[in-house]
Amino acid sequence: MKVYSIAHPYIDRADIRGVVAVMKSGALSLGSKYLDFEQAIAKFTKVKYACAVVNGTAGLHLAVRSLGLSEGDEVITTPLSFISSTTCLLFERIKPVFVDIEEKTFTLDADKIEGAITTKTKAILPVHLFGRSANMPAIMRLARHFKLKVIEDACESMGTKIDGRHTGTFGDVGVIAFYPNKQMTTAEGGIVITNQKKIYELCRSLRNQGRNSKDEWLVHERLGYNYRMNELNASLGVTQLKKLSWMIKEKQQIVRFYNQTLSGIPDLELPFHNEETKYSWFVYLVRVTNGKRDLVIDELAKRKIQAKPYFPVIHLQPFIKEKFDFKKGDFPTAEKIASQGLALPFYIGLSQKDIKYICFQLKAVLASL
Ligand SMILES: *Cc1c(COP(=O)(O)O)cnc(C)c1O
């Protein structure tokens, strides 16, 4: 029986050749590849500056530090996300203030932001979840009005645009990630993008042990980290980016085929897709609305089809729930989506036959429960 994993990176010969060439060159860190990668990303996303780092979480941490946010500040963010969009605040003892999400897009509900703003609020941190853009026009209007900074977690939305403009480029600073399940990969990796020189220079220094702008090896101007992306990862990034537009189209095709095959099934809601926005899809997530999502996952696993509950809400993660005294029901829409969301296998190489098979099994499971 064929095994269907939830995600799988698309690696071709150009990727492999590139990495092998770096290995042979002996320049494994701080060579020219990470600079090439930064330039290529800046050009692709149309920003002035890009700073490549070890992973998306490190990028978010640098974004937070580079805006000068610190202990006692509050940042408004979403409870439905991967944990990093909140932990990057906790690293600096900043208080995450959650606001519930829109049911259609699963992203921060801009209408609810104003009610959460206090005198301590310094920034908004929207997440472009699953490749869907958050409502950036509305969020930027609020940010300008209340003089707040904006950090965009674009770790799941590489290639998604709003009116021709890339997610991650609306706010002061944006972060994209390249873990193997993302739209493109560097194995592990992330990048901070910005149009502000000051933010870029701070990120560069913080990434490189707090070294100064001339990268003098033994001069440390501030408390920094080693968040540098190595040359092997950067090489993979360069070759992956070259096929990103093609990979995005392939994924859109898979989404279309899933949508066609799964339409009209009771207890199953398909992802909202505004045709005017050409999403760069991160996962294909349906909603199981009969309360039996976890049973569906178990049954699919028996049929060698991996499906996942993306994501559990952040405010109910054990250590966060305890620290901030959150309880079930605090953010009902996020909790509802978290309890219904079912991510299905989604990667380049899934044929129409594979998708038909997965959908057939899903239908059979739903009918049997
Ligand atoms: C992937 C991801 C990140 C970064 O994760 P890393 O594993 O550190 O690269 C951050 N935020 C979200 C929403 C993500 O999905």
The ligand as an SDF file (V2000), in Angstrom:
LIG
                    3D

 15 15  0  0  0  0  0  0  0  0999 V2000
    7.2340   27.5000    9.9200 C   0  0  0  0  0  0  0  0  0  0  0  0
    6.7240   28.6280   10.7080 C   0  0  0  0  0  0  0  0  0  0  0  0
    7.5940   29.4560   11.4330 C   0  0  0  0  0  0  0  0  0  0  0  0
    9.0840   29.2330   11.5160 C   0  0  0  0  0  0  0  0  0  0  0  0
    9.3980   27.9440   11.8500 O   0  0  0  0  0  0  0  0  0  0  0  0
   10.8900   27.4010   11.8220 P   0  0  0  0  0  0  0  0  0  0  0  0
   10.7040   25.9350   12.0100 O   0  0  0  0  0  0  0  0  0  0  0  0
   11.5990   28.0380   12.9710 O   0  0  0  0  0  0  0  0  0  0  0  0
   11.5200   27.7610   10.5260 O   0  0  0  0  0  0  0  0  0  0  0  0
    7.0410   30.5550   12.0580 C   0  0  0  0  0  0  0  0  0  0  0  0
    5.7350   30.8270   12.0160 N   0  0  0  0  0  0  0  0  0  0  0  0
    4.8720   30.0420   11.3540 C   0  0  0  0  0  0  0  0  0  0  0  0
    3.4190   30.4300   11.3120 C   0  0  0  0  0  0  0  0  0  0  0  0
    5.3360   28.9130   10.6880 C   0  0  0  0  0  0  0  0  0  0  0  0
    4.4730   28.1120   10.0530 O   0  0  0  0  0  0  0  0  0  0  0  0
  1  2  1  0
  2  3  1  0
  2 14  2  0
  3  4  1  0
  3 10  2  0
  4  5  1  0
  5  6  1  0
  6  7  2  0
  6  8  1  0
  6  9  1  0
 10 11  1  0
 11 12  2  0
 12 13  1  0
 12 14  1  0
 14 15  1  0
M  END
$$$$
